[in-house]
Amino acid sequence: MRLSTRIGLAVGCTVPLLVAASGWLLLHLVARDLHRVEDDHLRRRAAAIAPDARALLRATRNGRPKAADTRERQLFSSALDVGVRVLAPDATFSGGPQPDPSVSLPGETSGPVTVRAGGRSWRALSRPLKGSSVSGTLWVFSPDTADRAQLGAVRRRVVLTALLAAPLSGLLAWGLAGGASAPLRRLTRRTAGLDPRTSAVRLDHRPTGVTEVDELAATVRTVLARYDEQAARTAEALDTARSFSAAAAHELRTPLMSMGTNLDILAGHPDLPEPDRTEVLTDLGREHARLLGLLVMLRELGRGDLVEAEAFRAVDVCEVADAAVAEVRRRAPDAEISLDAPPGLAVHGWEPGLRLLLDNLLGNALAHGRDAHGRLRVAVGVRGTGHQVVITVDDEGPGVPPEARERIFERFQRGPDSAGSGLGLTLVAQQTALHRGSVTVTDAPGGTGARFEVRLPSGTDSGGGSGGGELPGRRDWLIGTAGAAGTARTKRSQSFPKDRP
């Protein structure tokens, strides 16, 4: 049922009820006004004929019949249009319209009352008659025929008005509601053809001045925008899954084939000499570690591509750095790792991502940071400068040549002898971009080794701070992996002195 029809029916049913309620109130008010007018008339008539009634009682009490007859005629002549009844202890005089003498009258009353008998009713007023030699009661009566006729006319008009108000008010409300709902019908027609699955066309709504319609249009636009956002995120998730499968299949082929070859050697040569057997098993362990590392790195890239802005919060970088250094010290007890991180340096970030960034920088330093004597010394620093938090990781290895410093962060970039996955520094670049920061590699301060420096906006900076709330536009680090996998083998041949993971 259309809204205008519902409104028309509602108004058509409500208005007669309101008219009936108003008519009931009007009848009571009219009846009260009529009674007040009639009562005032009775009081005036009672006051005018009271002297004649007392004179009648005195003539009767003194035994003067002729005088009593004369007084009685004067009494009834003065009464005019009201009925009169004079009650004395030894006589009763009545004349004019009044109830039958058999109808009992109320006792003493302070004002007019209604007396009913035989389907008729009268307004009655009593006045005591007292004097030096007389005692009695004067009653005056007025039939309410005229009052009932007027009330009946009012009642009929109220009923007629209610009957006419039902269809007229319903039709009027239906017409007005139809005009008022026209903007809503136009909005319905514009939204009926929108299909977010097949078209990028969205609602183009101009303000109509009708608050409800404009709010509904804004809600529809918001819903469609959320649908587009979720559809885009779903597409990204599907692309990430496809890219993960493609990259994993491509990158795992070589180590799996190598492992298969080694397993064939072990199976086909049960009497293989112990040195050769040990070499094959070592190669199997290395390839297994490489496979495991690659899968872990791909998984972490996927997590970074799919993280939502709601996961970001205030993170103390010094605490994250302390935890990462403690873990590396446990894994590599022979390494000398120093940490300079004053507390209280916070960024608006994703804590697992920041920990992943530091873990990979430290893992890179452990793999490639030994000096010429085989000693491993790594210095980790965290400091605040302006609106940035700066993280540095220094090692004493051979360093990174200037021509390789840009592509070292590309996917699957590693030297021919590297045992890494080629994704460790890619994860560093991904997390840095995710936090709207920058990462560079230079020579270490001592002139030997490499320094990796990450700059992140601090917790109060608008770029990535507590008020940012937005993620960077690039969220395709894993998606691009599939495209990079095809050329990874060629790039690996372009090695440089320091092999990075």
Disulfide bonds with the S-S distance in Angstrom:
none
